[in-house]
Amino acid sequence: MDFLAELEFRNLLYQCTDSNGLRERLGQGPITLYNGFDPTADSLHIGSLVPILVLRRFQLAGHHAIALVGGGTGLIGDPSGKSSERQLNTADTVQAFTESIRRQIEPFLDFEIKTNPARMINNYSWLSELDLISFLRDVGKHFTVNAMLAKDSVSSRMETGISFTEFSYMILQAYDFLWLRQNMDCELQTGGSDQWGNITAGTELIRRVAGLKAYGYTFPLITRADGGKFGKTEAGTVWLDPERTTPYQFYQFWINTNDADVVNYLKIFTFLPVKAIKELETELYERPSERAAQRTLAEEVTTMIHGREATTRAENISRALFYGRVRDLTAQEIAEGMRDVPGGDIAGRESASLVDLLVEVGASPSKRRAREDVQNGAIYVNDERLTDPARQLEPADRLHGQYLVIRRGKNYFLLNWG
């Protein structure tokens, strides 16, 4: 299976400016390629994994990967996929975002390998030096307004409006590709399908200005089979930053993948060989209740992003909560697994009434209902079913000298005694 065929198998080949030409070029030897990442937040999200892993796949296949962090274009704002104008960030904010994103990308690429080391660059280094008059004369003249209006990223905004600032984004991204082609012999730009207009603008600019061949290739934007937005949960976006999305929350996102999506995600987000993915697909069809594909997906992706230790913690938390064994968890695992559950801080109290605490955390709507819940055996504290409404919780009841984990039915609540 040649490299493009593997990308096709993994559902990572959507559009290509010249697929036959690119296949032939890849067969001639290593190619230099880049993918851009604009710093619009202080963390990348799981949708950003697709282009990062595409760069990694190319590097593993012997090619030269460039990760471009858009410190310059990030000051402008890409209209692609947006129905309204982006809020412009300050230069200091974009610089801080740029550094954060650079640190998140670095672990995925090998910058030390002698044969084809990856490179990380910031387009601010050349865009900030542009002279406006020269840029308009030398670059802007190659773009017709009619052609730009026909691009999806612009045409989709004609009804709601688009500023000249965002309208110019396409030209700047095209110029990035030209600069890289002339200065770093970069022949290929990759990106999501929403970047097709920007990418083809770059290949055309290279042809017009430098008379050189360049290729554009996109992968499809990831969607869910049920039509829901990929990478979103009830708690919000799934981020790569563990401070925004804990490793346990990250693991839970993947292990809760629907059967209809899991094989596609295994292809896109893991480096499992084709044979292993097909075996998991067969097992999913024959024994869906075992969820082997989901468990493998969650383990592979969480380990890749957060490391083996974090994955082990996430697995421990999942087992403990599923089987009602929170006493088996470490203090760190309790804090991580319970981060988003209702709760409160009860520091400073020597003891506390169970009924009062149930109302305080929202486990029961009133003291009367709380007493009934306790008498009916619906309340567990640190795995122990409590049935006495007069029960006082003392320091000895705390897990790790700190936590009370309350469960009512399937709902968990956390109290931090401090």
BAGUZA-719324 format. One record per residue (C-alpha): x, y, z. Coordinates in pm, 1 decimal, decimal comma. Layout:
% residues N
((X Y Z)) ...
This chain:
% residues 418
((0,0 0,0 0,0)) ((158,4 329,6 -107,9)) ((143,9 632,4 118,9)) ((-151,6 805,4 -48,8)) ((-340,3 475,1 -51,0)) ((-291,7 449,4 324,2)) ((-420,4 804,3 366,6)) ((-725,1 703,7 162,9)) ((-779,0 396,0 383,7)) ((-765,0 619,5 689,4)) ((-1021,6 859,6 536,3)) ((-758,9 1132,4 532,9)) ((-762,7 1217,8 163,2)) ((-1039,0 1454,1 57,4)) ((-906,4 1688,0 -211,7)) ((-580,5 1718,6 -399,2)) ((-478,8 1972,4 -660,2)) ((-314,2 1695,5 -866,8)) ((-341,5 1351,2 -705,8)) ((-161,9 1168,9 -986,2)) ((112,9 1428,6 -991,4)) ((150,2 1418,0 -613,0)) ((163,0 1038,2 -611,5)) ((433,6 1049,3 -876,1)) ((624,4 1318,1 -685,4)) ((610,7 1120,3 -360,3)) ((746,7 821,6 -548,1)) ((1052,8 1022,3 -651,6)) ((1170,8 1087,2 -296,5)) ((1100,8 1291,0 18,0)) ((891,4 1604,2 -17,1)) ((877,5 1907,6 212,4)) ((527,8 1992,2 334,4)) ((367,0 2222,0 586,4)) ((47,9 2269,6 780,8)) ((-47,5 2595,8 947,1)) ((-188,4 2637,7 1298,3)) ((-325,1 2979,7 1386,2)) ((-305,9 3071,6 1757,0)) ((-671,4 3154,9 1828,5)) ((-664,8 3010,1 2182,7)) ((-407,3 2903,5 2440,0)) ((-466,8 2537,4 2358,0)) ((-536,4 2320,6 2058,6)) ((-844,9 2097,6 2067,1)) ((-886,3 1741,6 1946,7)) ((-988,7 1855,4 1598,4)) ((-634,8 1996,1 1569,8)) ((-499,7 1644,3 1615,3)) ((-588,6 1559,6 1256,5)) ((-337,8 1796,5 1089,4)) ((-75,5 1728,7 1357,3)) ((-98,8 1354,3 1301,3)) ((-97,3 1400,7 923,6)) ((236,2 1580,8 957,6)) ((359,7 1296,1 1177,6)) ((249,0 1036,1 924,3)) ((437,1 1216,8 648,8)) ((749,5 1240,2 864,9)) ((732,8 870,5 954,7)) ((712,5 800,1 581,5)) ((1042,4 985,4 532,6)) ((919,9 1329,8 430,4)) ((1015,4 1671,8 570,4)) ((741,3 1818,9 790,5)) ((704,8 2185,4 880,2)) ((462,8 2301,2 1148,5)) ((383,0 2666,2 1089,8)) ((241,3 2851,5 1387,6)) ((66,9 3159,4 1254,0)) ((186,0 3436,4 1479,2)) ((128,9 3672,0 1185,8)) ((-193,6 3539,5 1034,8)) ((-327,1 3489,7 1387,6)) ((-335,5 3868,1 1418,2)) ((-567,1 3885,8 1114,5)) ((-818,6 3602,8 1156,1)) ((-920,7 3328,8 914,4)) ((-1282,1 3358,8 794,9)) ((-1292,4 2990,2 693,7)) ((-1574,3 2804,0 863,7)) ((-1690,0 3113,4 1053,5)) ((-2028,4 3279,6 1012,5)) ((-1919,7 3605,6 1174,0)) ((-1610,4 3816,9 1226,5)) ((-1351,5 3686,5 1470,0)) ((-1258,7 3901,2 1764,8)) ((-907,0 4032,4 1710,1)) ((-660,9 3951,6 1987,5)) ((-378,7 4178,2 2097,4)) ((-24,1 4112,3 1980,4)) ((77,1 4001,8 2332,4)) ((-213,6 3759,1 2350,2)) ((-134,2 3608,0 2009,8)) ((230,6 3572,4 2111,2)) ((131,5 3388,8 2429,4)) ((-106,9 3163,9 2234,7)) ((170,3 3098,2 1980,7)) ((408,7 2975,8 2249,9)) ((143,9 2749,5 2404,7)) ((55,1 2590,6 2072,2)) ((419,7 2546,1 1978,3)) ((474,3 2347,8 2300,3)) ((170,9 2128,6 2226,2)) ((282,7 2044,5 1873,2)) ((646,8 1972,4 1954,4)) ((599,3 1626,2 2116,1)) ((439,9 1485,2 1799,6)) ((725,5 1558,5 1561,8)) ((1088,5 1449,3 1571,7)) ((1317,2 1751,6 1555,5)) ((1635,2 1555,3 1628,4)) ((1629,0 1277,0 1370,5)) ((1918,6 1319,9 1128,9)) ((1747,3 1205,1 809,1)) ((1436,9 1424,5 804,2)) ((1407,1 1645,1 1113,7)) ((1084,2 1839,5 1152,3)) ((1087,8 2217,9 1170,3)) ((873,6 2464,1 1360,2)) ((838,3 2816,5 1221,0)) ((636,3 3131,4 1289,9)) ((509,7 3329,1 989,8)) ((529,7 3649,9 1190,5)) ((903,5 3648,2 1113,6)) ((839,8 3731,8 745,8)) ((488,8 3877,9 744,4)) ((590,8 4145,4 994,4)) ((860,1 4267,9 754,4)) ((628,9 4317,5 455,7)) ((608,3 4660,2 300,6)) ((243,2 4735,6 220,5)) ((301,6 4911,7 -110,2)) ((539,5 4644,4 -236,7)) ((309,4 4366,8 -115,8)) ((9,2 4510,9 -297,7)) ((209,6 4559,3 -617,5)) ((401,6 4230,8 -615,9)) ((149,5 3993,3 -458,6)) ((-192,5 4157,1 -454,0)) ((-195,3 4206,9 -831,1)) ((-214,2 3829,1 -878,3)) ((-552,5 3807,4 -703,4)) ((-875,5 3916,7 -868,1)) ((-1161,8 4016,9 -642,3)) ((-1396,3 3802,3 -851,9)) ((-1186,7 3491,7 -787,8)) ((-1161,6 3564,9 -416,9)) ((-1537,6 3617,3 -388,2)) ((-1590,6 3274,2 -540,9)) ((-1395,8 3098,7 -263,1)) ((-1617,7 2930,8 -3,4)) ((-1444,7 3101,4 290,0)) ((-1547,1 3439,9 147,4)) ((-1872,3 3365,2 -37,6)) ((-2026,9 3210,0 274,1)) ((-1981,2 3542,5 451,6)) ((-2126,9 3773,9 189,8)) ((-2469,1 3788,9 354,6)) ((-2343,0 3852,0 708,3)) ((-2048,7 4065,0 600,3)) ((-1671,4 4031,6 600,6)) ((-1413,0 4296,2 681,9)) ((-1122,6 4380,5 455,3)) ((-898,7 4242,8 731,2)) ((-1039,8 3890,9 707,4)) ((-1088,2 3924,5 332,0)) ((-710,0 3966,1 302,5)) ((-637,1 3647,7 499,5)) ((-637,4 3434,4 184,4)) ((-363,1 3645,9 27,7)) ((-145,5 3621,7 338,2)) ((-180,3 3242,5 357,4)) ((-101,9 3215,5 -12,0)) ((204,4 3431,7 45,6)) ((313,7 3197,9 326,7)) ((314,7 2909,6 80,1)) ((509,0 3114,5 -174,0)) ((766,0 3216,5 88,2)) ((809,4 2855,3 199,4)) ((836,5 2732,9 -160,1)) ((1107,8 2984,8 -239,5)) ((1297,8 2971,9 89,2)) ((1250,7 2616,9 218,8)) ((1169,6 2423,1 -100,3)) ((824,5 2339,1 41,5)) ((613,5 2179,5 -233,1)) ((301,4 2070,2 -44,2)) ((51,0 2237,2 185,9)) ((-195,7 2029,2 387,2)) ((-507,7 2136,3 573,1)) ((-870,7 2066,9 647,4)) ((-1123,6 2082,7 366,1)) ((-1229,9 2430,1 481,1)) ((-880,8 2549,2 379,0)) ((-913,5 2440,6 15,7)) ((-965,8 2792,3 -117,4)) ((-666,5 2929,1 73,5)) ((-446,0 2639,0 -32,6)) ((-530,6 2659,9 -402,8)) ((-472,3 3035,1 -388,4)) ((-120,6 2951,0 -272,7)) ((-46,4 2697,5 -546,3)) ((-168,6 2944,7 -807,6)) ((40,4 3228,6 -662,0)) ((350,1 3008,0 -670,6)) ((285,1 2925,4 -1035,6)) ((233,7 3290,0 -1128,3)) ((521,8 3443,1 -932,0)) ((787,2 3172,3 -931,5)) ((682,2 2943,2 -1215,9)) ((718,7 2645,9 -980,3)) ((502,5 2341,5 -916,5)) ((328,2 2309,2 -580,3)) ((60,8 2076,7 -446,2)) ((-235,7 2118,4 -215,2)) ((-398,8 1837,4 -22,6)) ((-686,9 1843,6 225,7)) ((-842,4 1596,2 465,2)) ((-1212,5 1597,9 553,9)) ((-1337,6 1780,8 859,7)) ((-1430,1 1520,4 1117,7)) ((-1799,9 1472,0 1182,8)) ((-2005,4 1230,9 1389,7)) ((-2232,5 976,5 1227,8)) ((-2532,5 1121,0 1414,6)) ((-2466,8 1467,4 1274,7)) ((-2337,5 1607,7 1604,0)) ((-2027,1 1822,7 1616,5)) ((-1705,9 1631,7 1672,7)) ((-1500,1 1728,7 1975,7)) ((-1788,8 1873,3 2173,8)) ((-1937,2 1737,5 2496,2)) ((-2190,9 1870,4 2743,3)) ((-1897,3 2023,6 2929,3)) ((-1772,3 2195,3 2612,4)) ((-1474,8 2158,8 2380,8)) ((-1229,4 1872,3 2435,2)) ((-887,4 2038,1 2463,7)) ((-536,8 1894,8 2451,2)) ((-433,2 2101,6 2753,1)) ((-481,8 1885,1 3067,1)) ((-570,8 2195,9 3268,1)) ((-869,1 2256,3 3039,3)) ((-969,3 1892,5 2982,5)) ((-833,4 1644,2 3235,2)) ((-685,6 1316,5 3108,0)) ((-985,0 1136,4 3260,3)) ((-1231,8 1360,4 3075,2)) ((-1022,7 1313,8 2761,2)) ((-1028,3 934,8 2802,8)) ((-1403,7 938,5 2863,8)) ((-1464,2 1129,6 2541,1)) ((-1300,4 855,4 2336,8)) ((-1436,5 555,7 2525,9)) ((-1790,8 690,7 2482,4)) ((-1752,6 695,2 2103,2)) ((-2053,3 553,3 1918,4)) ((-2015,6 222,7 1735,7)) ((-2087,7 403,5 1409,6)) ((-1783,8 631,0 1457,7)) ((-1522,8 424,1 1635,4)) ((-1360,0 249,9 1336,5)) ((-1325,0 579,4 1151,6)) ((-1164,2 736,7 1459,4)) ((-925,3 442,1 1494,6)) ((-811,3 503,1 1138,4)) ((-767,8 877,3 1180,0)) ((-639,6 919,2 1535,0)) ((-419,8 613,1 1591,1)) ((-116,1 462,1 1425,1)) ((-248,1 108,4 1455,0)) ((-169,6 -96,2 1142,7)) ((-442,4 -172,0 892,6)) ((-466,0 -535,7 1003,7)) ((-523,7 -443,0 1369,9)) ((-797,0 -194,0 1279,0)) ((-974,7 -450,1 1062,2)) ((-960,8 -703,1 1346,3)) ((-1116,7 -451,7 1584,5)) ((-1382,7 -376,2 1324,5)) ((-1468,1 -746,8 1305,1)) ((-1480,3 -773,2 1683,7)) ((-1707,3 -468,0 1698,9)) ((-1947,5 -635,5 1455,8)) ((-1941,7 -974,5 1632,4)) ((-1920,2 -864,8 1998,3)) ((-2026,5 -499,3 2021,9)) ((-2105,4 -517,5 2395,3)) ((-1737,2 -573,8 2478,5)) ((-1647,0 -233,7 2328,5)) ((-1292,9 -344,8 2250,7)) ((-1261,9 -87,0 1973,1)) ((-1360,6 197,5 2206,5)) ((-1124,6 81,5 2479,9)) ((-837,2 57,7 2233,1)) ((-915,3 399,5 2087,8)) ((-929,8 563,6 2430,8)) ((-607,6 398,3 2544,1)) ((-414,1 479,2 2226,5)) ((-513,3 845,4 2197,8)) ((-495,5 928,4 2569,1)) ((-149,3 771,2 2595,7)) ((-32,0 958,9 2287,3)) ((-146,5 1294,8 2430,6)) ((-102,2 1257,5 2806,4)) ((127,1 957,6 2856,7)) ((88,7 606,7 2993,2)) ((62,6 713,9 3357,3)) ((-230,4 947,7 3286,9)) ((-406,1 674,9 3088,2)) ((-366,1 432,0 3376,4)) ((-520,3 688,4 3613,0)) ((-810,5 741,1 3373,3)) ((-869,3 365,8 3348,6)) ((-856,8 332,3 3728,6)) ((-1110,0 613,7 3771,9)) ((-1342,5 461,4 3511,1)) ((-1337,2 119,3 3676,8)) ((-1383,5 260,5 4025,5)) ((-1682,6 475,0 3929,8)) ((-1842,3 199,4 3723,8)) ((-1811,1 -61,3 3999,5)) ((-1864,5 180,0 4289,5)) ((-1513,9 147,6 4436,3)) ((-1397,5 501,8 4493,6)) ((-1199,6 384,4 4797,7)) ((-952,2 229,6 4553,2)) ((-866,1 570,3 4406,1)) ((-574,8 791,1 4501,8)) ((-636,6 1150,1 4608,2)) ((-519,1 1269,3 4266,2)) ((-756,5 1030,2 4090,7)) ((-1051,4 1145,6 4301,7)) ((-976,5 1510,0 4225,3)) ((-938,6 1438,0 3853,7)) ((-1236,2 1206,3 3816,2)) ((-1470,3 1429,2 4016,3)) ((-1362,8 1762,4 3871,4)) ((-1693,1 1834,5 3698,7)) ((-1936,1 1681,7 3948,1)) ((-2135,4 1906,5 4185,2)) ((-1982,0 1960,7 4524,5)) ((-1837,2 2207,6 4763,3)) ((-1571,5 2293,7 5017,5)) ((-1651,5 2222,9 5381,6)) ((-1314,7 2311,2 5529,6)) ((-1317,1 2421,9 5891,1)) ((-1595,2 2191,8 6009,9)) ((-1508,2 1919,8 6258,4)) ((-1820,7 1721,8 6171,2)) ((-2124,3 1763,4 5948,5)) ((-2476,6 1624,5 5929,1)) ((-2528,7 1380,9 5641,8)) ((-2874,3 1525,2 5573,1)) ((-2738,8 1880,2 5566,2)) ((-2461,1 1782,2 5326,7)) ((-2701,9 1610,4 5087,6)) ((-2900,7 1931,6 5056,9)) ((-2586,0 2143,6 5041,0)) ((-2442,0 1964,1 4738,3)) ((-2777,2 1923,4 4563,4)) ((-2804,4 1547,6 4602,6)) ((-3145,9 1599,1 4761,3)) ((-3374,5 1901,3 4714,3)) ((-3478,6 1929,4 5080,2)) ((-3398,4 1791,1 5424,1)) ((-3720,4 1591,7 5420,2)) ((-3627,4 1430,3 5088,9)) ((-3271,5 1377,8 5210,9)) ((-3394,8 1184,9 5515,3)) ((-3617,4 971,8 5292,2)) ((-3329,1 905,5 5051,2)) ((-3107,4 790,2 5337,3)) ((-3377,2 569,8 5493,5)) ((-3447,6 413,5 5151,8)) ((-3083,5 316,3 5107,8)) ((-3024,1 546,5 4810,1)) ((-2720,8 724,5 4956,7)) ((-2360,7 602,5 4952,9)) ((-2066,9 790,3 5103,1)) ((-1723,0 666,6 5004,1)) ((-1876,9 337,3 4882,2)) ((-2065,0 278,5 5208,3)) ((-2444,1 277,8 5206,5)) ((-2566,9 498,0 5488,6)) ((-2920,7 444,8 5621,0)) ((-2928,1 652,0 5940,1)) ((-3063,0 1006,0 5878,7)) ((-2901,7 1119,5 6205,8)) ((-2555,7 1019,2 6089,3)) ((-2280,4 1273,7 6152,9)) ((-1978,3 1257,5 5925,5)) ((-1649,9 1289,2 6110,3)) ((-1284,4 1337,5 6008,0)) ((-1236,4 959,8 6016,3)) ((-1490,1 926,5 5733,1)) ((-1275,6 1124,8 5487,0)) ((-1085,3 954,1 5206,3)) ((-719,1 1050,7 5218,0)) ((-807,6 1277,5 5507,2)) ((-988,1 1509,1 5266,0)) ((-1274,6 1381,7 5048,1)) ((-1631,9 1268,9 5087,5)) ((-1765,0 1110,6 4769,5)) ((-2142,5 1095,5 4779,6)) ((-2342,3 883,1 4537,5)) ((-2716,1 895,1 4490,1)) ((-2819,4 643,3 4227,6)) ((-2577,4 696,8 3941,8)) ((-2502,8 1058,6 4029,7)) ((-2185,1 1154,3 4211,1)) ((-2112,6 1453,9 4434,9)) ((-1780,1 1555,8 4589,6)) ((-1712,5 1736,7 4915,2)) ((-1364,4 1859,4 4991,4)) ((-1305,6 1881,9 5363,6)) ((-980,1 2070,4 5300,5)) 
